[in-house]
Amino acid sequence: MSVVMKFGGTSVADPDAIDRLIGIVRRQLHQRPERAPVVVVSALAGVTDKLIEVTRQAEEGDAARAGAALLALLDRHVTMAAAVAPASATALQASIRADFGELMGLVHALAVLREVSPRSLDAVLAAGEVVSSRMVAAALADHDIPAAWVDARSVLVTDAEHTGAVPDMDGNRRRLRDRARRHVDGGEVMVLGGFIGATRNGVTTTLGRGGSDYSAAIFGAVLDADEIQIWTDVDGMLTADPRIVPNARLAPQLSFAEASELAYFGAKVLHPSTILPAVTRNIPVRILNARRPERAGTVITAGGGAADGELTAIACKRNVTVIDITSSRMLMAHGFLRRLFEVFERFRTAVDVVTTSEVSVSVTIDDTRRLGDVVDNLRHFAEVACEPDMAIVSAVGENLRSDPALFVRAVTALDRIALRLVSQAAGRRNITFVLRDADVPEAMHRLHEAFFAPAAAIEPVSAHDS
C-alpha cells in the first residue's frame, strides 16, 4: 500500500510552491522508502479560470483575444518549466509547446464555429492539469527523486457525461494497479493530473470543478492506499470560514459523514465527492498545509468527530434562492411531490434544503441558471414565489445524534435573527438554517461563540485551494 498526495493549484502556483512540494515528497519517501507515493496535481493557480475565459471568448468568436490569452499562459508555463526543471527544460518546454499548439488549434476552430460543447470544454480545461503534471514530474526528477509522468486519461476511464464524468471504478482498478506495479513498486513517484479522465474511446472528460480531490480519492481507493493526503493552503478543516469568523479553530478530526456535510454546505477545503471513494475503502483522508507541512492537519476517518460532546464545525452556503411552491388543491394528492421534483430533475437543478407545510413546499437552490424554466414548469400545477439573496448556515456534528440539547442551543444562539427555514436531516448530523444572506456574519459569529471556546485568531490564510 502507498500514500496518495494531492497538491492543489496554490501548491503548484510558482517555483517556490513546487520547491515546497519537492520537499514534502522527499520527506514522504524518507518515511516510507519501500514504496513511493502517488502524486496528483491540479492546474497552476488561476489557470482553469483563464481557460474558462478563453472558451467564453471563443464562443463570442473573438479568436484574437483567446489566442493572446493562450500565448500568455504558454509563456507562464514555459518560464516556470525553466525555473523548476533546468536540467530537463528543453525537452519539457517542447512538450508544453506541443500541448499548447494542439490547444490553440482547437480554440481557433471553436472561435470560427462560435460554439463550445461540453466535450470541447473538457478538452480545453484538461490542458491545465496535463501541463502542470508534466512539470511536477520533471521537477522531481531534476531533484534526484525518481518520478514518472502518467497521463491520467490513460488510467482514469469515465462515462461520457462531459464536465461531470463518472469513473468506471472496476476498470480503473486494473489499469491503475498495472501502472503502479510498473512505477510505484519500483520506487518511482507516479505523477498524474487530477480532474481529468477519458472515455473508453479516448475522448477527454473532466470530473467537474474541484475534481482533483476526487481523482486523488479514486486513485487511493483503487490502490488500497494507507492514506489520501490533500495538500492545500490551510492547516486543515476549520470550525468556520475564517473570512467570516477570524478566530476559527482547527478541527483535528472529523468523520466521513461530517466532512461530507460540511463540504456540501459550503466548506471549500474539500470537494464533496472526494469522500465517497475513501468511504468505500475506509481510507483516512488528511488535509494538510503545504506552507506549513509540520502541522498535523485534519484527519477524516469513519469514526471521527468532536470528542468534547460539542459541534464539529459550522459551514455556510451563500447566494441561495428559496422557492415556495403552494397548491391547496394538489399538495396532499398522490404524486404531487414526484411531479414537483421531476421539474428540478428535468432542468438538472439540485435542491439543497426541503421543508413542507400543509399547503406548501419550500426548497433552496444555489444554481439559478435554469430558474426561469423551473418556475415556468412548476406554475403549470402550483403557485410559485422566489426569494433571492438568501443563505444556508449549517451546524455539523456527530454529537447532534445523541444530544438533543445541542439543537436547542443552536436555535437559541440565533435569537432575533429571522430564520426562513430550519431543517434537520434524517442522519441528524446537521442543523440547517436558511436566512437572509446579510445575516450570515452575525449568525456564524453567534453559533461559533456558543459552541467553540475563544481561541487566538488563526494566521491569515486563503479560504480554499483549487
C-alpha positions as CSV (number, residue, x, y, z in Angstrom):
1,M,0.0,0.0,0.0
2,S,1.1,3.6,-0.5
3,V,0.1,7.2,0.1
4,V,-1.7,9.3,-2.5
5,M,-0.7,13.0,-2.2
6,K,-2.8,15.6,-4.0
7,F,-1.5,19.1,-4.4
8,G,-3.9,21.9,-5.3
9,G,-3.4,24.9,-7.5
10,T,-1.8,27.2,-4.9
11,S,0.6,24.3,-4.0
12,V,2.0,24.3,-7.6
13,A,1.4,28.0,-8.3
14,D,5.1,29.1,-8.8
15,P,8.7,27.8,-8.4
16,D,8.7,28.4,-4.6
17,A,5.5,26.3,-4.3
18,I,7.0,23.5,-6.4
19,D,10.1,23.6,-4.2
20,R,7.9,23.0,-1.2
21,L,6.1,20.2,-3.0
22,I,9.5,18.5,-3.7
23,G,10.5,18.8,0.0
24,I,7.2,17.2,1.1
25,V,7.5,14.3,-1.4
26,R,11.1,13.8,-0.3
27,R,10.1,13.6,3.3
28,Q,7.4,11.0,2.5
29,L,10.0,8.9,0.6
30,H,12.3,9.0,3.7
31,Q,9.4,7.9,5.9
32,R,8.3,5.1,3.5
33,P,11.3,4.3,1.4
34,E,9.9,0.9,0.4
35,R,7.0,2.4,-1.6
36,A,6.9,5.6,-3.5
37,P,3.8,7.9,-3.2
38,V,1.4,8.7,-6.0
39,V,1.3,12.5,-6.6
40,V,-1.8,14.1,-8.1
41,V,-1.7,17.8,-9.1
42,S,-4.1,20.5,-10.1
43,A,-3.5,23.1,-12.8
44,L,-1.4,26.0,-11.7
45,A,-3.3,28.5,-9.6
46,G,-5.7,30.6,-11.8
47,V,-5.1,28.6,-15.0
48,T,-8.5,26.8,-15.1
49,D,-10.3,30.1,-14.6
50,K,-8.2,31.6,-17.5
51,L,-9.1,28.6,-19.7
52,I,-12.8,29.1,-19.0
53,E,-12.4,32.7,-20.0
54,V,-10.7,31.5,-23.2
55,T,-13.7,29.3,-24.1
56,R,-16.1,32.3,-23.5
57,Q,-14.0,34.4,-25.9
58,A,-14.1,31.5,-28.4
59,E,-17.9,31.4,-28.1
60,E,-18.0,35.1,-28.9
61,G,-15.9,34.5,-32.0
62,D,-13.0,36.5,-30.5
63,A,-10.2,34.4,-31.8
64,A,-7.6,37.2,-31.3
65,R,-8.3,37.6,-27.6
66,A,-8.5,33.9,-27.0
67,G,-5.2,33.3,-28.8
68,A,-3.5,36.1,-26.9
69,A,-4.7,34.6,-23.6
70,L,-3.3,31.2,-24.5
71,L,0.0,32.7,-25.5
72,A,0.3,34.4,-22.1
73,L,-0.5,31.0,-20.4
74,L,2.1,29.3,-22.6
75,D,4.7,31.9,-21.7
76,R,3.9,31.4,-17.9
77,H,4.3,27.6,-18.2
78,V,7.5,27.7,-20.3
79,T,9.1,30.2,-18.0
80,M,8.2,28.1,-15.0
81,A,9.5,25.0,-16.6
82,A,12.9,26.5,-16.9
83,A,12.9,27.5,-13.3
84,V,11.7,24.2,-11.7
85,A,13.4,21.7,-14.0
86,P,16.5,23.4,-15.5
87,A,18.3,20.1,-16.4
88,S,15.3,18.9,-18.5
89,A,13.9,22.2,-19.5
90,T,14.5,21.8,-23.3
91,A,12.5,18.6,-23.5
92,L,9.9,19.8,-21.0
93,Q,9.3,23.0,-22.8
94,A,9.0,21.2,-26.2
95,S,6.2,19.0,-24.7
96,I,4.5,22.1,-23.2
97,R,4.6,23.9,-26.6
98,A,3.2,20.8,-28.3
99,D,0.3,20.7,-25.8
100,F,-0.5,24.3,-26.3
101,G,-0.1,24.0,-30.0
102,E,-3.0,21.5,-30.0
103,L,-5.0,23.6,-27.6
104,M,-4.6,26.7,-29.8
105,G,-5.8,24.8,-32.9
106,L,-8.8,23.6,-31.0
107,V,-9.7,27.1,-29.6
108,H,-9.3,28.7,-33.1
109,A,-11.8,26.1,-34.5
110,L,-14.2,26.8,-31.7
111,A,-14.0,30.6,-32.3
112,V,-14.8,30.0,-36.0
113,L,-17.8,27.9,-35.1
114,R,-18.7,30.2,-32.2
115,E,-19.8,27.2,-30.2
116,V,-18.2,25.3,-27.3
117,S,-19.9,22.0,-26.5
118,P,-19.3,20.2,-23.1
119,R,-17.0,17.8,-24.9
120,S,-14.9,20.7,-26.3
121,L,-14.9,22.5,-22.9
122,D,-13.4,19.4,-21.3
123,A,-10.7,19.2,-23.9
124,V,-9.7,22.8,-23.3
125,L,-9.8,22.6,-19.5
126,A,-7.8,19.4,-19.3
127,A,-4.8,21.2,-20.6
128,G,-4.1,22.8,-17.3
129,E,-3.6,19.5,-15.4
130,V,-1.8,17.8,-18.3
131,V,0.9,20.5,-18.4
132,S,1.2,21.0,-14.6
133,S,1.7,17.3,-14.0
134,R,4.4,17.2,-16.7
135,M,6.2,20.0,-14.9
136,V,6.0,18.4,-11.5
137,A,7.3,15.0,-12.7
138,A,10.2,16.7,-14.4
139,A,11.0,18.9,-11.4
140,L,11.0,15.8,-9.1
141,A,13.4,14.0,-11.5
142,D,15.6,17.1,-11.7
143,H,16.0,16.9,-7.9
144,D,17.1,13.3,-7.9
145,I,13.7,11.9,-7.0
146,P,12.8,9.1,-9.4
147,A,9.5,10.1,-11.0
148,A,7.3,9.1,-13.9
149,W,4.6,11.2,-15.6
150,V,1.5,9.3,-16.4
151,D,-1.3,10.8,-18.5
152,A,-4.3,10.5,-16.2
153,R,-6.5,9.9,-19.2
154,S,-4.8,6.6,-19.8
155,V,-5.8,5.2,-16.4
156,L,-8.9,7.1,-15.3
157,V,-11.8,5.8,-17.6
158,T,-15.2,7.5,-17.2
159,D,-18.5,7.7,-18.9
160,A,-19.2,10.4,-21.5
161,E,-21.0,12.8,-19.2
162,H,-18.8,15.7,-20.1
163,T,-17.9,18.3,-17.4
164,G,-19.1,15.9,-14.7
165,A,-18.0,12.4,-15.7
166,V,-18.4,9.3,-13.6
167,P,-15.5,7.0,-13.2
168,D,-15.5,3.3,-14.0
169,M,-14.1,2.0,-10.7
170,D,-13.6,-1.6,-11.7
171,G,-11.8,-0.8,-15.0
172,N,-9.7,1.9,-13.3
173,R,-8.6,-0.6,-10.7
174,R,-7.0,-2.8,-13.3
175,R,-5.4,0.0,-15.2
176,L,-4.0,1.9,-12.3
177,R,-2.7,-1.2,-10.5
178,D,-0.8,-2.2,-13.6
179,R,0.8,1.2,-13.8
180,A,1.5,1.3,-10.0
181,R,3.3,-2.0,-10.2
182,R,5.4,-0.6,-13.0
183,H,6.4,2.6,-11.2
184,V,5.5,2.8,-7.5
185,D,6.6,-0.7,-6.6
186,G,9.9,0.1,-8.3
187,G,10.4,3.2,-6.2
188,E,9.2,5.8,-8.8
189,V,6.9,8.6,-7.8
190,M,3.9,8.4,-10.2
191,V,2.7,11.9,-11.1
192,L,-0.8,12.4,-12.6
193,G,-3.0,15.4,-13.3
194,G,-6.2,15.5,-11.3
195,F,-9.7,16.4,-12.5
196,I,-9.3,14.7,-15.9
197,G,-10.1,11.3,-17.4
198,A,-11.2,9.8,-20.7
199,T,-14.0,7.7,-22.2
200,R,-13.3,4.1,-23.3
201,N,-12.8,5.7,-26.8
202,G,-10.1,8.0,-25.5
203,V,-12.2,11.2,-25.5
204,T,-11.1,13.6,-22.8
205,T,-13.5,14.2,-19.9
206,T,-13.4,16.1,-16.6
207,L,-14.9,15.3,-13.2
208,G,-16.2,18.8,-12.6
209,R,-14.7,21.8,-10.7
210,G,-12.7,20.7,-7.7
211,G,-12.4,17.2,-9.2
212,S,-8.7,16.9,-8.5
213,D,-9.6,15.9,-4.9
214,Y,-12.0,13.3,-6.4
215,S,-9.2,12.0,-8.6
216,A,-6.9,11.6,-5.7
217,A,-9.6,9.7,-3.7
218,I,-10.3,7.4,-6.7
219,F,-6.6,6.6,-7.1
220,G,-6.4,6.0,-3.4
221,A,-9.4,3.7,-3.4
222,V,-8.3,1.5,-6.3
223,L,-4.8,1.2,-4.9
224,D,-5.9,0.5,-1.4
225,A,-3.8,3.4,-0.1
226,D,-2.9,3.8,3.5
227,E,-3.9,7.4,3.4
228,I,-5.1,10.1,1.0
229,Q,-3.4,13.5,1.7
230,I,-4.9,16.7,0.4
231,W,-2.2,19.4,0.4
232,T,-3.7,22.8,0.3
233,D,-3.2,26.3,1.7
234,V,-4.9,26.0,5.0
235,D,-4.0,24.0,8.1
236,G,-7.0,21.7,7.8
237,M,-10.8,21.8,8.1
238,L,-11.6,24.8,10.4
239,T,-14.6,25.3,12.7
240,A,-15.9,28.0,10.5
241,D,-14.9,30.1,7.4
242,P,-12.0,32.3,8.6
243,R,-13.2,35.1,6.3
244,I,-16.3,35.4,8.4
245,V,-15.1,34.1,11.8
246,P,-11.5,35.2,12.2
247,N,-10.9,33.1,15.3
248,A,-12.0,29.9,13.7
249,R,-10.1,26.9,15.1
250,L,-8.7,23.8,13.5
251,A,-11.0,20.7,13.7
252,P,-8.3,18.0,14.2
253,Q,-10.6,15.1,13.4
254,L,-13.9,14.6,11.5
255,S,-16.0,11.6,10.5
256,F,-16.5,10.9,6.8
257,A,-20.2,11.9,7.2
258,E,-19.3,15.2,8.9
259,A,-16.8,16.1,6.3
260,S,-19.3,15.4,3.5
261,E,-22.0,17.5,5.2
262,L,-19.5,20.4,5.6
263,A,-18.3,20.2,2.1
264,Y,-21.9,20.1,0.7
265,F,-22.9,23.1,2.8
266,G,-20.1,25.3,1.7
267,A,-16.8,24.4,3.4
268,K,-14.3,24.9,0.5
269,V,-11.4,22.8,1.6
270,L,-12.8,19.6,0.2
271,H,-14.7,18.7,-3.0
272,P,-17.9,16.9,-1.7
273,S,-17.3,13.9,-3.9
274,T,-13.8,13.4,-2.5
275,I,-15.1,11.5,0.5
276,L,-17.1,8.8,-1.4
277,P,-14.3,6.6,-2.8
278,A,-12.5,6.8,0.6
279,V,-15.6,5.8,2.5
280,T,-16.0,2.7,0.3
281,R,-12.4,1.5,1.3
282,N,-12.3,3.1,4.8
283,I,-9.2,5.1,3.8
284,P,-8.3,8.1,6.1
285,V,-8.2,11.4,4.3
286,R,-5.8,14.0,5.8
287,I,-5.9,17.7,5.0
288,L,-2.5,19.4,5.3
289,N,-1.0,22.8,4.6
290,A,1.8,22.8,2.0
291,R,3.2,26.0,3.5
292,R,3.3,24.5,7.0
293,P,3.9,20.8,6.4
294,E,4.9,20.3,10.1
295,R,1.3,20.9,11.2
296,A,-0.8,17.8,11.9
297,G,-3.8,18.9,9.8
298,T,-7.2,17.4,9.9
299,V,-7.8,13.7,9.6
300,I,-11.1,12.3,8.3
301,T,-12.0,8.8,9.3
302,A,-15.1,6.6,9.6
303,G,-15.3,7.2,13.3
304,G,-14.0,10.8,13.7
305,G,-15.8,13.8,15.1
306,A,-15.5,16.2,18.1
307,A,-14.5,14.4,21.3
308,D,-15.8,17.1,23.6
309,G,-19.5,16.4,23.1
310,E,-20.0,19.6,21.1
311,L,-20.4,20.5,17.5
312,T,-17.6,19.8,15.0
313,A,-17.8,22.8,12.7
314,I,-20.1,25.4,11.0
315,A,-20.4,26.0,7.3
316,C,-22.3,28.4,5.1
317,K,-23.5,28.4,1.5
318,R,-24.3,31.9,0.2
319,N,-26.2,33.3,-2.9
320,V,-29.1,30.9,-2.3
321,T,-32.6,31.2,-3.7
322,V,-35.7,30.0,-1.8
323,I,-38.6,28.7,-4.0
324,D,-42.0,28.4,-2.4
325,I,-44.4,26.0,-4.2
326,T,-48.0,26.3,-3.0
327,S,-51.1,24.3,-4.1
328,S,-54.0,23.7,-1.7
329,R,-55.7,21.6,-4.3
330,M,-52.8,19.2,-5.0
331,L,-50.3,19.1,-2.2
332,M,-51.8,16.1,-0.4
333,A,-52.7,14.4,-3.7
334,H,-50.9,11.3,-4.7
335,G,-47.9,12.1,-7.0
336,F,-47.6,15.8,-6.2
337,L,-44.1,15.6,-4.8
338,R,-43.0,13.3,-7.6
339,R,-44.3,15.8,-10.1
340,L,-42.6,18.7,-8.3
341,F,-39.2,17.1,-8.1
342,E,-39.3,15.9,-11.7
343,V,-39.2,19.5,-12.7
344,F,-35.9,20.1,-10.9
345,E,-34.6,16.8,-12.4
346,R,-35.6,17.8,-15.9
347,F,-33.7,21.1,-15.7
348,R,-30.7,19.5,-13.8
349,T,-31.1,21.8,-10.8
350,A,-30.0,20.4,-7.5
351,V,-32.1,21.1,-4.4
352,D,-30.3,21.7,-1.0
353,V,-33.0,22.0,1.6
354,V,-36.6,20.9,1.6
355,T,-39.4,21.8,4.1
356,T,-43.1,21.1,3.8
357,S,-46.2,22.5,5.4
358,E,-49.9,21.7,5.0
359,V,-50.2,23.5,1.7
360,S,-46.7,24.4,0.5
361,V,-43.2,23.0,-0.2
362,S,-40.1,25.2,0.2
363,V,-36.8,24.4,-1.4
364,T,-33.5,26.1,-1.8
365,I,-31.2,26.1,-4.8
366,D,-27.8,27.7,-5.4
367,D,-27.7,27.2,-9.2
368,T,-30.2,29.6,-10.8
369,R,-29.1,29.1,-14.5
370,R,-32.4,27.3,-15.2
371,L,-34.5,29.0,-12.6
372,G,-36.8,30.6,-15.2
373,D,-37.5,27.2,-16.8
374,V,-38.1,25.6,-13.4
375,V,-40.5,28.3,-12.3
376,D,-42.5,28.2,-15.6
377,N,-42.9,24.5,-15.3
378,L,-43.9,24.5,-11.7
379,R,-46.6,27.1,-12.4
380,H,-48.4,24.5,-14.5
381,F,-49.7,23.0,-11.3
382,A,-48.9,25.3,-8.4
383,E,-48.3,28.9,-7.3
384,V,-44.6,29.8,-7.2
385,A,-42.7,32.5,-5.4
386,C,-38.9,33.1,-5.3
387,E,-36.8,34.8,-2.7
388,P,-33.2,35.5,-3.7
389,D,-30.3,36.8,-1.6
390,M,-30.6,34.0,1.0
391,A,-28.1,31.7,2.5
392,I,-27.7,28.4,4.3
393,V,-25.9,28.1,7.6
394,S,-25.3,24.5,8.8
395,A,-24.1,23.4,12.2
396,V,-22.5,19.9,11.9
397,G,-21.5,17.3,14.4
398,E,-21.9,13.6,15.1
399,N,-22.9,14.5,18.7
400,L,-26.2,16.0,17.4
401,R,-27.4,12.4,17.1
402,S,-27.1,11.7,20.8
403,D,-27.6,15.1,22.5
404,P,-30.9,16.9,21.7
405,A,-29.8,19.8,23.8
406,L,-27.4,20.8,21.1
407,F,-30.3,21.6,18.8
408,V,-31.9,23.8,21.4
409,R,-28.6,25.7,22.0
410,A,-28.1,26.3,18.3
411,V,-31.6,27.7,17.8
412,T,-31.3,29.8,21.0
413,A,-28.0,31.2,19.8
414,L,-29.8,32.7,16.8
415,D,-32.4,34.5,18.8
416,R,-33.8,37.6,17.0
417,I,-32.3,36.6,13.7
418,A,-35.1,35.9,11.2
419,L,-34.9,32.2,10.2
420,R,-36.7,31.4,6.9
421,L,-36.4,27.6,7.2
422,V,-35.0,25.2,9.8
423,S,-34.2,21.6,9.0
424,Q,-32.5,18.6,10.4
425,A,-31.8,15.6,8.1
426,A,-32.6,12.0,8.9
427,G,-29.0,11.3,9.8
428,R,-29.2,14.1,12.5
429,R,-25.6,15.2,11.9
430,N,-26.5,18.7,11.0
431,I,-28.9,21.5,11.8
432,T,-29.6,23.7,8.7
433,F,-30.8,27.3,8.9
434,V,-32.0,29.3,5.9
435,L,-31.7,33.0,6.5
436,R,-31.0,36.3,4.7
437,D,-27.6,36.5,3.2
438,A,-27.0,39.8,5.1
439,D,-27.5,37.9,8.4
440,V,-24.8,35.3,7.7
441,P,-21.9,37.0,9.6
442,E,-23.9,37.6,12.7
443,A,-25.3,34.1,12.7
444,M,-21.9,32.5,12.1
445,H,-20.3,34.5,14.9
446,R,-23.1,33.7,17.4
447,L,-23.0,29.9,16.7
448,H,-19.2,29.9,16.9
449,E,-19.2,31.7,20.2
450,A,-21.9,29.4,21.6
451,F,-20.1,26.1,20.7
452,F,-16.4,26.8,20.4
453,A,-14.3,28.2,23.3
454,P,-12.5,31.5,22.5
455,A,-9.1,31.0,20.9
456,A,-6.5,33.2,19.3
457,A,-7.2,34.1,15.7
458,I,-5.6,31.8,13.2
459,E,-2.8,33.1,11.0
460,P,-4.3,34.6,7.8
461,V,-4.7,32.1,5.1
462,S,-6.8,31.8,2.0
463,A,-10.1,30.0,2.5
464,H,-9.7,27.4,-0.2
465,D,-7.5,25.8,-2.8
466,S,-8.2,24.7,-6.3
